[in-house]
Amino acid sequence: MLVSLYVLVVGPPGMLLALFGWKDVLYILGHGGVRLGLALTGIKVRVEHAERIPHHQAAVYCSNHQSNVDPPVLFAVLHRRMHILYKHEIDRIPVLARAFRMGGFIPIDRSRREAAMRGIDAGARSIRSGNSFLIFPEGTRSRTDDLLPFKKGGFVMAIKAQAPIVPVAVQGGRDAMRRGSWIIYPATMTIRVGPPVPTAGLDLDERDDLIARVRHEIELLVQENVTAVR
């Protein structure tokens, strides 16, 4: 409730400042909202192998998906100005959707192929201009540590931009928020970062091999997490 109030209070003035050219204010306020939410819910986050994050270049961060708390947590801890490919259904939330668009986030409508490809092309252009993106290739939350099949769009975007893909594994998201529930519980989330996978020189015909390689890297990171908590 307090986080929703925070969005309603700071969102409109933040967007007004962004209209006048101070786009960074949206990220500052967004990070503040996430930190507030974590403090209120008792969620603690630790990041392992943070030295693998390629701060010097734009990249596509590719993560498994356990719960609805994953996107805001990764947005806050992985990159100072992380952009996100998000489900177009979020556009039904007026203030949030407007802030997303102004921040450079890109909606993907998977039900309409042409619209989805326009979103992917827009994402590739944004990456080439220096912006990093977060993707969840499973497309929805997995109920177990086994990864669901990967969607190809984010990998096509990375190849078109010739940007590296950074594998990421989340553990503890389901402890914080169970699927089908709106209740958030105190928990410790571990974020593990894998070595960046280059796409320089790859073409779209090689996307399946790229997907298999990134999936394998995330599976290794997930296994590290599972082994660590036993």
Residue, then its C-alpha position, 0 to 999 in steps of 0.5 A: m500500500l505504501v509503495s503504491l502511494y509512493v508511486l502515486v505521489v512521486g510519479p507525476p512530478g517525476m514524469l514532469l521533470a523527465l519531460f523537461g529533460w531530466k530522465d534520470v529522475l525516473y530511475i532515482l525515484g524507481h530505485g527509491g521505490v524498490r528500496l522502500g518496498l524491500a525495507l517494508t517487506g523485510i526482503k534482503v538481497r545479496v548479489e554474487h559475482a557482481e564483478r561480472i557485470p559489464h558496466h562499460q557497455a550495454a548488455v542484455y541481462c537474461s534471468n530466470h523468473q520465480s516471482n513478481v518481486d524479481p523484476p523490481v529487485l533486478f532493476a535496482v541491483l544490476h544496473r543504474r539505468m536498467h531498461i526492461l522488456y515488459k508485458h504489454e498488459i502493464d500498459r493498463i496501469p496508467v501512471l506506471a505505464r507512462a513512467f515505463r514508456m518515459g524511462g525507455f522501457i519497451p512493451i512486448d505484445r506476444s499475441r501479435r507477431e508484428a507488434a512484438m517484432r517492432g518492440i524487439d527492433a526498438g529494443a535493439r536500437s535502444i541497446r545500440s544507443g547505449n542502454s542495457f535491458l533486462i529480459f525474462p525469456e521464460g515469459t512467466r514465473s516457473r513453479t520450480d527451479d527447472l527452467l521453462p522453455f525460452k522465448k526467442g525475442g530477447f535473443v533476437m534483440a541481442i543479436k541485432a544489437q550485437a550486445p553481450i548477454v549476461p546470464v542471471a539466476v534468482q533464488g528466493g523469489r518464491d519465498a518472498m512471493r508465491r504465485g497466485s498470492w499478493i502477500i509478500y514475505p520476509a526472505t533473502m534473495t540471492i542474485r548470481v551473475g554469470p560470465p557475459v556471453p558475446t553475440a558479436g559476429l553472430d547472425l539470426d540463424e545462430r539464435d538457437d545455439l545462443i539460447a542453448r548456451v545462455r540457458h545452460e549458463i543460467e542452469l549452472l547458476v541456479q544449481e549453485n543457488v540450490t546447492a548453497v541453500r542445502 
